[in-house]
Amino acid sequence: RSLDQLYRAIGALPGLARFEDPAFLDRLRVGQHAGQNAPVEIADAIATTIRTVVTATGFIGVVWALNPAFSVVIALSAAPVLWTAALLGRQRPATTLRVGPAERRELFYSRLISDVRAAKEIRLFGFGDLLRRRMNAERRTADHARARMERHTVLAQGGLGVLSAAVAGGGLIWVATSTATGGLTAGEIAMFIAAVAGGNAALAGTATTLARAHQLSLEYGY
């Protein structure tokens, strides 16, 4: 249905100027790709986010029963998680648009090299190596941009991992201190550790699904 709406809108465009605009063609390519699966994936991401938020809330509630102050720490750690999700969700479609011109030129060169209609002229004038070099240069440009995006993703997720480890470490320190003073039973210790680990895992899952949903919503909006 979404692709039908997209192509219906394309068919209603006046004139041909838009089809000669590289920026429009790049956004159209993103929209075509997103329109195939975006509505279903966005709905699935929203449902997954709701589940993980409910799960995280339940774990934080368990921690609250044992240590209200530490449950606040876990809740506050959600702020960088949400910020990271929003950041990554914006960066991915922006990267797709940025590499669009390079990928479009790469596709043009590859089709030209392999098109039987151009084969005679390419061989006659010896353009094959030139077109291949240009095609490879455009591919390297696109790969470099996407690799940079992946590095940003790894760094962001690594930072969240460090934050999660710090929260868990703080919880273990409190458990050790409380155990030494006899303030916790064995069952409470096990429950607290499981709740902290589960809360961190739920927050990490929320970040992943929110980033994906945000990315898809931006791409679908193109």
N, C-alpha and C positions, 0 to 999 in steps of 0.2 A: 504494500500500500504506500509506504513512504517513497519508494523509488518511482512509483506511478505518479505521485504528487510532484516529485522532482522533475520528471520528464514532461509532465503537463505544464509546469511552470516554464521549463526551457522552451517548449513549443509555443508559448504565448509571448515570448520576448520579441519586441519589434526590431526589425532589421537584423543585420549580421554583425554589427560592431562588437557586441559582446563576445562573439565567437573568435574574434581577432584580438581579444584582450588577454594577454598571458596571465594576469592576476586572476581574472574570472575563470579561466581554464584550470588554474591551480586549485581554486576553491571548489570548482565543480568536481574535480577529481576526488578531493577529500569528501565532499558531500556524497558522491556516488559510492565510495567505499563505506562510509558510515551508514548510509541509508540501507545497506543490505542487512545489517545485523543490529544497528544501534538501538532501535526501540526495544527489542527483546532483551538485549544486554543491559540497557539502562534499567529496565524493570527488574531484571534479576539482581543487578547491583544494589538497587534500592532495597529489595527484599533482604538481601544478604546483610546490608548495612543495618537494617532494623534488627535483625537477629543478633548481630554482633554487639550492637549497642545494648540490647536487653541483657545479653550474656554478661557484658562488662559491668552493667549496673548491678546485676545480681552478685557478682564477685566483690564489687566495691562495698555492697551492703554487708557481706560477710565480714570483710575487713573492718567495716565501721563498728560492728558488734564487738570486735576485739580491740581495736585501736582507732578511734575516730580521727585522730590527727593524721595517721598514716593513710587513711582512706581519702582524705583531702589531697594528700600528696599525689596519690594515684590519679585522682580526678583532674588535678592540675596538669599532670603529664599528658593529658589528652590534648591540650592546647597546641604544643608543637606537632603532635600527630596530625591534627586537622590542618594546621598551616602547611605541613609538608604535603598532605594530600592535595590541597588546593594548588600549591606550587607545581607539583608534578603534573596535575591535571591540565594546567595551562601550558606547560612547556612542551608537552608531546604534540598537540595539534599545531602549536607555533613552529615546532621543528619540521613537521610535515609540510607546512606551507613554505617554510624557508628553503627546503630542499626540493620543492616542487619543480621550479624551473630547471634545475640540474637533471632531475629524473626525467622530465619531459624531453629535454634535449638528448639525453642518453637513449631514450626510446626512439626518438626520431632517427638518430644515427644508426642504431641497431636495425631498425626497419629498412632504412635506406640501403644498408650493406646487404641485407638478405632479400630485398625485393627484386624479383626477376625483371621488373620494368626498368629498374635503374642499373641492373648488372652490366649491361653492354657498355654504357657510358663510363661507369666506374672503372671497369677493366681497361677501356680504351684510353682513358686519361690518367690511369694509375692513382685514383683517389682512395683506393681501399685502405691503405695504411694510414692516411690522413684522417679518414672518418673513424677508423678503429682507435687511433690515439685520442681523438676528441671524445669518443664514447667512453673510453676508459678514464679520461680526465674528469668527465661529469660524474661517473660512478664513484671515483675517489672523493670528489667534493661532497656528494651525498653521504657516503659512508663516514666521512670525517664528522659531519654534522650529527649524524645519528650516534656515532661513538661518543661524541661529547655529551649528548643527551643521556646516554647510558651511564657515563661516568657520574653525571650529576645525580642520577637515580641511585647508583650504588652509594655515593657519599651521603645522600639524604637518608637512605635506609640504614646505612652504617651508623649515622648519628642517632637515629631512633633506637637502634640496637644498643648503643652505649647508654642512652637514657633509660631504656628498659632494664639493662643490667644494673645501673645505679639504683633504680627504684627497688629492684629485687635485693640488691646488696644491703640497702638500708633496712629492708624488712628483715633480712637475716640477722643483722646486727641487733635489731630490737628483740627478735626472738631469742637470740643468745643471751642478751641482758636479762630479759624477763625469765628465762629458764634458770639462770643463775640465782635469781632472787625468789624462785618458786612461784612466780606470778602466772604461769601458764601450765596447763596440763598437757600430756602428750597428744591428746585428741585436738586440743586447741592449736597446738603448734602445727600439726599436720594440716588442719583446716586453714590456718593462716597462710602457710606456704603455698598450698594448692590454690587458694583464692588470689594471692598476689600473682602467681604464675599465670593463672587463667585470665585475670584482668589484663595483664600485659599482652597476652596472646590475642585477646579480643580487641584491644586497642590497635594492635598491629594489623589485624584483619580488617578493622574499620578503615584504617588509613589506605590499605590496598584497594578496597572496594570503592571508597569515596573518590580516590584518584582516578580510577577507571571510569566511574560514572560521570565525573566532571569532564574528563577528556572526551567521552562519547557525546555528552550533551553539547560541548563546544563544536565538535566536528559535525554533529547532526544539525546544528544551527547554521552551518555554512550553506 
